[in-house]
């Protein structure tokens, strides 16, 4: 798969994650505490600078109170 397409999808997923967090009025620190990761991890995910694997996506979705499919649908809606 084209690296530009992968980057675009990662950024779209990052936007979906950030949007879900903001809708629930959570801070990056709230999410990082719930996941047991540094706040910089959440920041890098939301910036699209870090890939998330399936297990991480499931945990993130749980903390954000959404399903993984909700995040993927939101990602596809903004995908380039």
HELIX and SHEET records of a PDB file:
HELIX    1   1 UNK A    3  UNK A   23  1                                  21    
HELIX    2   2 UNK A   28  UNK A   35  1                                   8    
HELIX    3   3 UNK A   39  UNK A   46  1                                   8    
HELIX    4   4 UNK A   54  UNK A   64  1                                  11    
HELIX    5   5 UNK A   68  UNK A   78  1                                  11    
END                                                                             
